Amino acid sequence: MIKKSYLFPTFVAMLAVTATSCIDDSSSYGGNPLPGLSVTVPGDEEMPVYSFNYGEDCVITPDIRYDGTGELSYEWSIGTFNNRVKGPMEFVTNDKTLRYFFPQGGSYYAHLVVSDGEVGLVQDYEININRIFEQGYMILSNNAAGEGNLVFIKDLTREEIEAGQEQTIMENCLQRVNPNLSSSSLIGAQIIQWYAWGGSGPVQTSRLAVMTTEEGLYVDPNTFVISSTIRCNDIVPGFKGNQFFMSGITPVIVDNVSKKYISLNSQYMFGFEDSLYKGEEFDLIKNNTYQVGLNQVSDVYYVNLSPLVLSITAPYSPTKWSSSNTIDETDENGYPLFTNEELLAIFKGEGISGSTGTTSYPATLITRNKTTGQIYSTAFVGIGDYTDGLRFSSRNVVTADASTALPDQNSQIVCSNTYRRGFFSKGNQIFVMLRNESIYNFPPVSQAAVTYPSNEEITYMTISTQSGSESLIVATVDNNTGRGNLYFYNVSDIRTDNPNPAPVATYPDCADRISYITYKPSISN
């Protein structure tokens, strides 16, 4: 559609700024023909519609036709367009091309005025900014140079699916909306939710925390704009984080070299060195955060490897800590637990229903005797926010020989409570660990459930229930390119007797090397 509009000199020109008129090309003023000026817009709409994803620049270059000799001037303004009602305008630029970053999703309009001093035109554009970070998966990845790349995969709505819209994947999300942010390596992210009494009932507060090697960031969960920056070096000079875990609603950043810990207060968004961890030197920390009713809880396992000792925080014990080496329990030879044993894996075991309707999850360790090679599984309970100490639960021999696929040392095991099986990786393969109560069975090395191409290496796995059923999400890295891939499977399909099932979704080359995946639900402002 071609629209021709003219502004005339003096007072007529001033009127035309707010009124669009179409005049024949042969119009004249004072006996002199006026130059032709027009704009072509898509379709037949008086107000063409443009859509952009939040986090991307809105860029519109008008298709202007002009046969005069003068110099055209441009003026762009924008305003809100809520419920198709135009709000007040704000001047943006005198460039021909509008390039603007909208601070949040929603409906807007852009108003363009073009003139050469004799003739001119006006044109409005409707602009829809899609709320890309509404809900979906946050993917933490880092490239070979150690630069962080937060990727977001948006959940498509039913309407978007029916309209045939393609999946939206956005890389470098934090830098897109926080242009001055450094590219420090990412080590963790967590949606943090808690309830406080609001007079008429519990009121939920939600925060999104992102942890890097240098900073703790509190981020608006819907726009990803940083609301608070906590610089670790200001709290502990020389601090360089390389891991995080959750202690209730408190993210804790760990420097595994200096054995220092910085806690982030989620309510008031500041950082401090927690006295609880001062002097503690753990070799391994494993974190499991999950929802119990209205409460977000975290089970954290603190491990020393030599000698092997499991510790937990115990708020109701005199020392605030409880460890496996203080439990009055022995192995089959009468020695204290884990004597002469090395850790293969530690993970959250199968849920145990309590008398109050809540579920607790034992800490389960897979260990190997350094002398005999015998494999054991050992479980402990008494983990949680109200515990007075660790308690022994069970210990069993794991049947294994040279042909058995066992987890590599300190490797990750993710478990399905629905199907009573666990999954662990070795290189480019996934294996299934079956369990019956506290008895664990591992498959032969020849019976991998999934095998990826030889150039891919598995870097992270997790189980999600966002689809209503359990999904196994697997991240791999292409060792030739350094780029990351994602695979989504139905957990029920990952079995030893069903090798290499087809994934329900794949996202190749969607990130750098992936180290962590978490789901961001829809959160009300």
RODO-2510 file (C-alpha; in nm, 4 decimals, decimal comma):
residues 525
     n   res          X          Y          Z
     1     m     0,0000     0,0000     0,0000
     2     i     0,1396     0,3414    -0,1003
     3     k     0,0383     0,6401     0,1068
     4     k     0,0999     0,9964    -0,0165
     5     s     0,0738     1,2802     0,2314
     6     y     0,1826     1,6408     0,2109
     7     l     0,2610     1,9170     0,4526
     8     f     0,2330     2,2713     0,3203
     9     p     0,4381     2,5768     0,4229
    10     t     0,3710     2,7898     0,7328
    11     f     0,0473     2,7230     0,9239
    12     v    -0,0762     2,4566     0,6791
    13     a     0,2375     2,2549     0,7456
    14     m     0,1790     2,2772     1,1196
    15     l    -0,1736     2,1410     1,0843
    16     a    -0,0610     1,8521     0,8720
    17     v     0,1688     1,7165     1,1417
    18     t    -0,1403     1,5820     1,3149
    19     a    -0,3575     1,5142     1,0099
    20     t    -0,2721     1,2871     0,7190
    21     s    -0,4070     1,3878     0,3772
    22     c    -0,3718     1,2337     0,0359
    23     i    -0,3161     1,4809    -0,2468
    24     d    -0,2628     1,4177    -0,6133
    25     d     0,0936     1,4297    -0,7434
    26     s     0,0116     1,7299    -0,9585
    27     s    -0,0693     1,9527    -0,6577
    28     s     0,1058     2,2865    -0,6471
    29     y     0,1662     2,5674    -0,4088
    30     g     0,2094     2,9275    -0,5291
    31     g     0,2118     2,8061    -0,8891
    32     n     0,5088     2,5706    -0,8339
    33     p     0,4540     2,1919    -0,8525
    34     l     0,5106     2,0169    -0,5220
    35     p     0,7563     1,7259    -0,5097
    36     g     0,6089     1,3816    -0,4638
    37     l     0,6574     1,2137    -0,1239
    38     s     0,5111     0,8763    -0,0289
    39     v     0,5637     0,5784     0,1980
    40     t     0,4921     0,2162     0,1104
    41     v     0,3695    -0,0043     0,3949
    42     p     0,3007    -0,3797     0,3997
    43     g    -0,0525    -0,4903     0,3144
    44     d    -0,3534    -0,2650     0,3063
    45     e    -0,3433    -0,1540     0,6698
    46     e    -0,3452     0,2123     0,7608
    47     m    -0,1351     0,1140     1,0641
    48     p     0,0907    -0,1829     0,9719
    49     v     0,1777    -0,4291     1,2467
    50     y     0,5335    -0,5352     1,3378
    51     s     0,6226    -0,7983     1,5980
    52     f     0,9551    -0,8404     1,7768
    53     n     1,0789    -1,0587     2,0605
    54     y     1,1653    -0,8879     2,3862
    55     g     1,5434    -0,8724     2,4127
    56     e     1,5807    -0,7832     2,0458
    57     d     1,6034    -0,4338     1,8998
    58     c     1,2937    -0,3078     1,7183
    59     v     1,4211    -0,1998     1,3744
    60     i     1,1915    -0,0362     1,1156
    61     t     1,3185     0,1307     0,7985
    62     p     1,0371     0,3073     0,6099
    63     d     1,0108     0,2624     0,2327
    64     i     1,0109     0,6305     0,1324
    65     r     0,9691     0,7538    -0,2267
    66     y     1,0660     1,1174    -0,2957
    67     d     1,1223     1,2976    -0,6273
    68     g     1,2220     1,6372    -0,4931
    69     t     1,5655     1,7953    -0,4581
    70     g     1,5443     1,8919    -0,0926
    71     e     1,6808     1,7056     0,2103
    72     l     1,4338     1,4921     0,4013
    73     s     1,4141     1,5069     0,7783
    74     y     1,2779     1,2256     0,9962
    75     e     1,1288     1,2236     1,3421
    76     w     1,0314     0,9045     1,5253
    77     s     0,8311     0,8942     1,8478
    78     i     0,6850     0,6009     2,0387
    79     g     0,3990     0,5489     2,2820
    80     t     0,2034     0,2724     2,4480
    81     f    -0,0891     0,1147     2,2625
    82     n    -0,2696    -0,0705     2,5400
    83     n    -0,6208    -0,1870     2,4444
    84     r    -0,5615    -0,0075     2,1127
    85     v    -0,5581     0,3290     2,2859
    86     k    -0,2619     0,5510     2,1983
    87     g    -0,0685     0,6777     2,4963
    88     p     0,1540     0,9893     2,5152
    89     m     0,4426     0,9961     2,2673
    90     e     0,8118     1,0187     2,3494
    91     f     1,0679     1,1383     2,0954
    92     v     1,3230     0,8714     1,9996
    93     t     1,5407     0,9678     1,7016
    94     n     1,5870     1,1759     1,3865
    95     d     1,7411     0,8852     1,1977
    96     k     1,5574     0,7391     0,9001
    97     t     1,5669     0,3939     1,0613
    98     l     1,3976     0,3432     1,3956
    99     r     1,6172     0,1302     1,6208
   100     y     1,4778     0,1024     1,9721
   101     f     1,4967    -0,1383     2,2650
   102     f     1,1665    -0,1672     2,4492
   103     p     1,2137    -0,2138     2,8244
   104     q     0,9359    -0,4703     2,8516
   105     g     0,6885    -0,6675     2,6467
   106     g     0,3518    -0,5254     2,5417
   107     s     0,1799    -0,3229     2,2696
   108     y     0,3215     0,0065     2,1419
   109     y     0,2992     0,2354     1,8417
   110     a     0,5633     0,4293     1,6531
   111     h     0,4842     0,7675     1,4952
   112     l     0,6926     0,8831     1,1960
   113     v     0,7025     1,2377     1,0537
   114     v     0,8917     1,2952     0,7247
   115     s     0,9400     1,6372     0,5629
   116     d     1,1643     1,8344     0,3300
   117     g     1,0329     2,1703     0,4609
   118     e     0,7712     2,1995     0,1870
   119     v     0,5909     1,8676     0,1865
   120     g     0,5714     1,5920     0,4411
   121     l     0,3859     1,2876     0,5631
   122     v     0,3049     1,1013     0,8823
   123     q     0,2803     0,7272     0,9335
   124     d     0,1983     0,5177     1,2423
   125     y     0,3103     0,1600     1,3046
   126     e     0,1719    -0,0857     1,5576
   127     i     0,4505    -0,2703     1,7423
   128     n     0,4005    -0,5847     1,9490
   129     i     0,6872    -0,6903     2,1768
   130     n     0,6504    -1,0577     2,2586
   131     r     0,7248    -1,1467     2,6219
   132     i     0,9992    -1,3926     2,5354
   133     f     1,0952    -1,4657     2,8978
   134     e     0,7383    -1,5430     3,0100
   135     q     0,8162    -1,9070     3,0826
   136     g     1,0565    -2,1661     2,9525
   137     y     1,3983    -2,3208     3,0063
   138     m     1,7072    -2,1266     3,1106
   139     i     2,0243    -2,2849     2,9752
   140     l     2,3589    -2,1855     3,1295
   141     s     2,6569    -2,2293     2,9019
   142     n     3,0131    -2,1020     2,8637
   143     n     3,2447    -2,0929     2,5648
   144     a     3,6082    -2,2017     2,5531
   145     a     3,7191    -1,8500     2,6520
   146     g     3,5097    -1,8702     2,9699
   147     e     3,2448    -1,6250     2,8497
   148     g     2,8944    -1,6890     2,9808
   149     n     2,5980    -1,7374     2,7486
   150     l     2,2523    -1,7585     2,9094
   151     v     2,0073    -1,9122     2,6622
   152     f     1,6286    -1,9053     2,6941
   153     i     1,3954    -2,1494     2,5184
   154     k     1,0438    -2,0088     2,5372
   155     d     0,7445    -2,2348     2,5907
   156     l     0,5051    -2,1840     2,3029
   157     t     0,1472    -2,1041     2,3992
   158     r    -0,1401    -2,3068     2,2550
   159     e    -0,2234    -2,0157     2,0254
   160     e     0,1364    -1,9938     1,9032
   161     i     0,1456    -2,3668     1,8364
   162     e    -0,1831    -2,3533     1,6428
   163     a    -0,0498    -2,0595     1,4427
   164     g     0,2540    -2,2658     1,3444
   165     q     0,5028    -2,0355     1,5157
   166     e     0,8559    -2,1683     1,5365
   167     q     1,0292    -2,2267     1,8695
   168     t     1,2001    -1,9136     2,0014
   169     i     1,5574    -1,9621     2,1218
   170     m     1,7516    -1,6579     2,2387
   171     e     2,1224    -1,6607     2,3267
   172     n     2,3173    -1,4124     2,5435
   173     c     1,9945    -1,3035     2,7122
   174     l     2,1579    -1,1146     2,9984
   175     q     2,3826    -0,9082     2,7718
   176     r     2,0916    -0,8266     2,5388
   177     v     1,8946    -0,6512     2,8110
   178     n     2,1914    -0,5389     3,0233
   179     p     2,4334    -0,4078     2,7575
   180     n     2,7100    -0,3111     3,0024
   181     l     2,7216    -0,6517     3,1715
   182     s     3,0486    -0,8419     3,1547
   183     s     3,0642    -1,1920     3,0065
   184     s     3,1847    -1,3710     3,3206
   185     s     3,1403    -1,7482     3,3272
   186     l     2,7982    -1,8600     3,4465
   187     i     2,7874    -2,1100     3,7334
   188     g     2,4208    -2,1222     3,8338
   189     a     2,0691    -1,9808     3,8257
   190     q     1,7700    -2,0385     4,0474
   191     i     1,4108    -1,9210     4,0761
   192     i     1,3635    -1,8467     4,4463
   193     q     1,0138    -1,8344     4,5930
   194     w     0,8869    -1,7937     4,9446
   195     y     0,5682    -1,6945     5,1227
   196     a     0,5171    -1,4256     5,3851
   197     w     0,2024    -1,3310     5,5689
   198     g     0,0290    -1,0431     5,3939
   199     g    -0,2595    -0,9738     5,6315
   200     s    -0,5239    -1,1664     5,4398
   201     g    -0,3100    -1,4701     5,3662
   202     p     0,0275    -1,5863     5,2384
   203     v     0,1864    -1,3639     4,9741
   204     q     0,4422    -1,5140     4,7386
   205     t     0,7687    -1,3374     4,6613
   206     s     0,9746    -1,4517     4,3637
   207     r     1,3320    -1,3721     4,2692
   208     l     1,5613    -1,4927     3,9948
   209     a     1,9241    -1,5236     4,1024
   210     v     2,2054    -1,5740     3,8523
   211     m     2,5540    -1,6569     3,9762
   212     t     2,8760    -1,5936     3,7839
   213     t     3,2395    -1,6434     3,8759
   214     e     3,2557    -1,2794     3,9863
   215     e     2,9038    -1,1708     4,0826
   216     g     2,5707    -1,2625     4,2285
   217     l     2,2901    -1,1058     4,0257
   218     y     1,9262    -1,0630     4,1201
   219     v     1,7320    -1,0325     3,7960
   220     d     1,3731    -0,9372     3,7146
   221     p     1,2228    -1,2793     3,6310
   222     n     1,0126    -1,1419     3,3436
   223     t     1,2547    -0,9004     3,1771
   224     f     1,5966    -1,0302     3,2918
   225     v     1,6956    -0,6732     3,3763
   226     i     1,9397    -0,6760     3,6686
   227     s     1,7960    -0,5232     3,9854
   228     s     2,0910    -0,5906     4,2190
   229     t     2,4579    -0,6728     4,1604
   230     i     2,6695    -0,8266     4,4365
   231     r     3,0413    -0,8237     4,3551
   232     c     3,2127    -1,1144     4,5267
   233     n     3,5523    -0,9454     4,5351
   234     d     3,4043    -0,6652     4,7485
   235     i     3,3127    -0,9215     5,0147
   236     v     3,6096    -1,1603     4,9935
   237     p     3,9107    -1,0130     4,8080
   238     g     4,0381    -1,2432     4,5353
   239     f     3,7202    -1,4564     4,5403
   240     k     3,6460    -1,6486     4,2197
   241     g     3,3325    -1,8625     4,2266
   242     n     3,3109    -2,1931     4,0463
   243     q     3,0044    -2,3537     4,2041
   244     f     2,6796    -2,2623     4,3772
   245     f     2,4242    -2,4346     4,5953
   246     m     2,0995    -2,3364     4,7644
   247     s     2,0607    -2,3206     5,1409
   248     g     1,6848    -2,2765     5,1700
   249     i     1,6166    -1,9550     4,9772
   250     t     1,9795    -1,8422     5,0070
   251     p     2,2138    -1,8973     4,7104
   252     v     2,5705    -1,9718     4,8209
   253     i     2,8605    -1,9142     4,5809
   254     v     3,1675    -2,1302     4,6405
   255     d     3,5331    -2,0696     4,5599
   256     n     3,6588    -2,4288     4,5623
   257     v     4,0220    -2,3179     4,5543
   258     s     4,0214    -2,0864     4,8563
   259     k     3,7332    -2,2792     5,0238
   260     k     3,5427    -1,9556     5,0753
   261     y     3,1647    -1,9154     5,0664
   262     i     2,9529    -1,6080     4,9888
   263     s     2,5825    -1,6196     5,0769
   264     l     2,3231    -1,4011     4,9044
   265     n     2,0342    -1,2667     5,1101
   266     s     1,7378    -1,3072     4,8742
   267     q     1,4974    -1,0856     5,0666
   268     y     1,7165    -0,7753     5,0778
   269     m     1,9537    -0,8724     4,7948
   270     f     2,2963    -0,8339     4,9520
   271     g     2,5929    -1,0675     4,9975
   272     f     2,7909    -1,1714     5,3032
   273     e     3,0413    -1,4314     5,4211
   274     d     2,8351    -1,6700     5,6344
   275     s     3,0076    -1,7754     5,9552
   276     l     2,8444    -2,1202     5,9248
   277     y     3,0864    -2,2157     5,6463
   278     k     3,4026    -2,0464     5,7701
   279     g     3,6815    -2,2982     5,8082
   280     e     3,4892    -2,5736     5,6288
   281     e     3,6871    -2,7374     5,3497
   282     f     3,4697    -2,9743     5,1486
   283     d     3,5871    -3,1534     4,8355
   284     l     3,2418    -3,1893     4,6837
   285     i     2,9030    -3,0232     4,7352
   286     k     2,5851    -3,1628     4,5785
   287     n     2,2599    -2,9662     4,5803
   288     n     1,8971    -3,0741     4,5271
   289     t     1,6304    -2,8019     4,5329
   290     y     1,2629    -2,8946     4,5090
   291     q     0,9157    -2,7864     4,6176
   292     v     0,7348    -2,9269     4,9213
   293     g     0,3873    -2,7740     4,9412
   294     l     0,4316    -2,3967     4,9541
   295     n     0,7943    -2,4255     5,0603
   296     q     1,1063    -2,4390     4,8483
   297     v     1,3592    -2,6674     5,0156
   298     s     1,7153    -2,7720     4,9397
   299     d     1,8999    -3,0872     5,0396
   300     v     2,2723    -3,0180     5,0300
   301     y     2,5365    -3,2900     5,0673
   302     y     2,8828    -3,1774     5,1799
   303     v     3,1463    -3,4423     5,1063
   304     n     3,5093    -3,4960     5,2020
   305     l     3,6675    -3,7583     4,9808
   306     s     3,9665    -3,8853     5,1800
   307     p     3,8629    -4,0199     5,4167
   308     l     3,5104    -4,0324     5,2769
   309     v     3,2663    -3,8421     5,5006
   310     l     2,9178    -3,7091     5,4279
   311     s     2,8050    -3,4006     5,6213
   312     i     2,4845    -3,1986     5,6344
   313     t     2,3750    -2,8833     5,8116
   314     a     2,1615    -2,9682     6,1145
   315     p     1,9942    -2,6555     6,2566
   316     y     1,8717    -2,8367     6,5674
   317     s     2,2026    -2,9964     6,6621
   318     p     2,4442    -2,8229     6,9016
   319     t     2,7184    -2,7945     6,6365
   320     k     2,4817    -2,7051     6,3466
   321     w     2,6509    -2,9872     6,1511
   322     s     2,6060    -3,3653     6,1375
   323     s     2,8387    -3,6161     5,9696
   324     s     2,8404    -3,9830     5,8731
   325     n     3,1582    -4,0493     6,0733
   326     t     2,9749    -3,9753     6,3989
   327     i     2,7013    -4,2332     6,3342
   328     d     2,7241    -4,5499     6,5428
   329     e     2,7044    -4,7841     6,2437
   330     t     2,9629    -5,0207     6,0949
   331     d     3,0185    -5,2013     5,7694
   332     e     3,0016    -5,5805     5,7280
   333     n     3,3546    -5,6145     5,8684
   334     g     3,2798    -5,4160     6,1816
   335     y     3,4656    -5,1041     6,0651
   336     p     3,3155    -4,7536     6,0596
   337     l     3,1197    -4,6781     5,7435
   338     f     3,3234    -4,5949     5,4311
   339     t     3,6511    -4,7245     5,5735
   340     n     3,8912    -4,7653     5,2778
   341     e     3,6159    -4,6666     5,0306
   342     e     3,6031    -4,4139     4,7478
   343     l     3,2988    -4,2283     4,6228
   344     l     3,1584    -4,2988     4,2767
   345     a     2,8382    -4,0939     4,3031
   346     i     2,6037    -3,9295     4,5516
   347     f     2,2430    -3,8458     4,4663
   348     k     1,8946    -3,7832     4,6011
   349     g     1,7352    -4,1239     4,6548
   350     e     1,3773    -4,2407     4,6223
   351     g     1,1179    -4,0390     4,8125
   352     i     0,9917    -4,1649     5,1485
   353     s     0,6411    -4,0540     5,2532
   354     g     0,6144    -3,9135     5,6045
   355     s     0,3270    -3,9209     5,8530
   356     t     0,2452    -3,5536     5,7843
   357     g     0,2021    -3,6109     5,4108
   358     t     0,5431    -3,4715     5,3184
   359     t     0,8131    -3,6622     5,1320
   360     s     1,1773    -3,6864     5,2347
   361     y     1,4599    -3,8024     5,0152
   362     p     1,7580    -3,9983     5,1465
   363     a     2,1137    -3,9184     5,0444
   364     t     2,2447    -4,2237     4,8596
   365     l     2,6137    -4,2937     4,7999
   366     i     2,7599    -4,5439     4,5560
   367     t     3,1078    -4,6371     4,6829
   368     r     3,3874    -4,8818     4,5977
   369     n     3,6265    -5,0567     4,8348
   370     k     3,9770    -4,9564     4,7298
   371     t     4,1178    -5,3018     4,8089
   372     t     3,8507    -5,5510     4,7023
   373     g     3,6704    -5,3443     4,4382
   374     q     3,3363    -5,4325     4,5987
   375     i     3,0593    -5,1793     4,5227
   376     y     2,8129    -5,0628     4,7886
   377     s     2,5074    -4,8398     4,8105
   378     t     2,4539    -4,6602     5,1419
   379     a     2,1617    -4,4330     5,2297
   380     f     2,1070    -4,1745     5,5031
   381     v     1,7956    -3,9875     5,6139
   382     g     1,7412    -3,7003     5,8561
   383     i     1,8113    -3,4307     5,5976
   384     g     1,6134    -3,1076     5,5972
   385     d     1,5510    -2,7676     5,7538
   386     y     1,4339    -2,9102     6,0879
   387     t     1,6779    -3,1966     6,1415
   388     d     1,8911    -3,2591     6,4472
   389     g     2,1262    -3,4934     6,2628
   390     l     2,2002    -3,7524     5,9974
   391     r     2,0608    -4,1034     6,0475
   392     f     2,1672    -4,4298     5,8866
   393     s     1,9011    -4,5868     5,6614
   394     s     2,0414    -4,8792     5,4602
   395     r     2,3526    -5,0396     5,3127
   396     n     2,3617    -5,3002     5,0362
   397     v     2,6138    -5,4769     4,8155
   398     v     2,5907    -5,3839     4,4473
   399     t     2,6471    -5,6763     4,2123
   400     a     2,9150    -5,5700     3,9651
   401     d     3,2171    -5,7004     3,7746
   402     a     3,4555    -5,5797     3,5044
   403     s     3,1749    -5,5789     3,2459
   404     t     2,9412    -5,3585     3,4551
   405     a     2,8826    -4,9936     3,3639
   406     l     2,9407    -4,7925     3,6795
   407     p     2,9318    -4,4137     3,7280
   408     d     3,2620    -4,2335     3,6916
   409     q     3,3910    -4,0766     4,0124
   410     n     3,1812    -3,7809     4,1338
   411     s     2,9504    -3,8144     3,8356
   412     q     2,5875    -3,7056     3,8177
   413     i     2,2955    -3,9463     3,8650
   414     v     1,9397    -3,8189     3,8063
   415     c     1,6525    -4,0304     3,9328
   416     s     1,2914    -4,0841     3,8326
   417     n     1,0546    -4,1473     4,1217
   418     t     0,7786    -4,2433     3,8774
   419     y     0,9735    -4,5182     3,7017
   420     r     1,2129    -4,6043     3,9870
   421     r     1,5250    -4,5778     3,7771
   422     g     1,8247    -4,3507     3,7558
   423     f     2,0336    -4,2255     3,4654
   424     f     2,4043    -4,1573     3,4456
   425     s     2,6404    -4,0793     3,1610
   426     k     2,9814    -4,1988     3,0508
   427     g     3,1300    -4,0001     2,7642
   428     n     2,8699    -4,0007     2,4871
   429     q     2,6436    -4,2687     2,6383
   430     i     2,3539    -4,2819     2,8863
   431     f     2,3048    -4,5852     3,1107
   432     v     2,0052    -4,6862     3,3208
   433     m     2,0397    -4,7740     3,6892
   434     l     1,7414    -4,9771     3,8120
   435     r     1,6356    -4,9744     4,1731
   436     n     1,4075    -5,1711     4,3986
   437     e     1,3766    -4,9888     4,7290
   438     s     1,7415    -4,9566     4,8393
   439     i     1,8792    -5,2196     4,5973
   440     y     2,0516    -5,0801     4,2887
   441     n     2,1375    -5,2698     3,9701
   442     f     2,3746    -5,1442     3,7016
   443     p     2,3776    -5,2650     3,3384
   444     p     2,6622    -5,4140     3,1340
   445     v     2,8762    -5,1613     2,9444
   446     s     2,7385    -5,3112     2,6227
   447     q     2,3824    -5,2040     2,7083
   448     a     2,3778    -4,8268     2,6822
   449     a     2,0282    -4,6815     2,6567
   450     v     2,1386    -4,3882     2,4366
   451     t     2,4564    -4,3422     2,2343
   452     y     2,5403    -4,0118     2,0679
   453     p     2,7871    -3,9561     1,7820
   454     s     3,1526    -3,9916     1,8820
   455     n     3,2133    -3,6153     1,8568
   456     e     2,9492    -3,5439     2,1243
   457     e     3,0034    -3,5553     2,5003
   458     i     2,7257    -3,5424     2,7607
   459     t     2,7739    -3,2409     2,9891
   460     y     2,4518    -3,2240     3,1937
   461     m     2,1250    -3,4118     3,2579
   462     t     1,8103    -3,3313     3,4526
   463     i     1,4525    -3,4546     3,4848
   464     s     1,1666    -3,2101     3,4285
   465     t     0,7946    -3,2517     3,5011
   466     q     0,6804    -2,9358     3,3208
   467     s     0,5005    -3,1301     3,0462
   468     g     0,2876    -3,3145     3,3030
   469     s     0,4991    -3,6268     3,2762
   470     e     0,8687    -3,6810     3,3389
   471     s     1,1104    -3,5707     3,0680
   472     l     1,4816    -3,6436     3,0629
   473     i     1,6736    -3,3437     2,9314
   474     v     2,0233    -3,4173     2,8047
   475     a     2,2869    -3,1601     2,7108
   476     t     2,5828    -3,2529     2,4935
   477     v     2,8729    -3,0590     2,3504
   478     d     3,0155    -3,1034     2,0030
   479     n     3,3859    -3,1351     2,0739
   480     n     3,4656    -3,0184     1,7203
   481     t     3,2822    -2,6871     1,7493
   482     g     3,2424    -2,6353     2,1254
   483     r     2,8700    -2,5757     2,0745
   484     g     2,5958    -2,7316     2,2867
   485     n     2,2921    -2,9387     2,1913
   486     l     1,9758    -3,0280     2,3835
   487     y     1,7641    -3,3430     2,3658
   488     f     1,4266    -3,3979     2,5368
   489     y     1,3051    -3,7565     2,5942
   490     n     1,0098    -3,9208     2,7612
   491     v     1,1594    -4,0891     3,0671
   492     s     0,9493    -4,3979     2,9962
   493     d     1,1365    -4,4401     2,6653
   494     i     1,4869    -4,4470     2,8168
   495     r     1,5374    -4,8180     2,8837
   496     t     1,8086    -5,0744     2,8317
   497     d     1,5693    -5,2812     2,6171
   498     n     1,4832    -4,9773     2,4005
   499     p     1,8162    -4,8394     2,2811
   500     n     1,8379    -4,4967     2,1163
   501     p     1,4724    -4,3884     2,1325
   502     a     1,3710    -4,0880     1,9287
   503     p     1,3746    -3,7650     2,1325
   504     v     1,0502    -3,5693     2,1506
   505     a     1,2408    -3,2461     2,0833
   506     t     1,5934    -3,1514     1,9807
   507     y     1,7712    -2,8143     1,9833
   508     p     2,1040    -2,8513     1,8030
   509     d     2,3714    -2,5810     1,8226
   510     c     2,1589    -2,3782     2,0667
   511     a     2,4251    -2,2751     2,3207
   512     d     2,7892    -2,3067     2,4152
   513     r     2,9057    -2,5863     2,6500
   514     i     2,6025    -2,6392     2,8781
   515     s     2,6581    -2,6786     3,2514
   516     y     2,3142    -2,6214     3,4033
   517     i     1,9446    -2,6221     3,3074
   518     t     1,6504    -2,4920     3,5086
   519     y     1,2885    -2,4074     3,4326
   520     k     1,1472    -2,0565     3,4768
   521     p     0,7700    -2,0619     3,5330
   522     s     0,5349    -1,7758     3,4582
   523     i     0,5643    -1,5243     3,7422
   524     s     0,3211    -1,2398     3,8089
   525     n     0,4690    -0,8956     3,8592
***
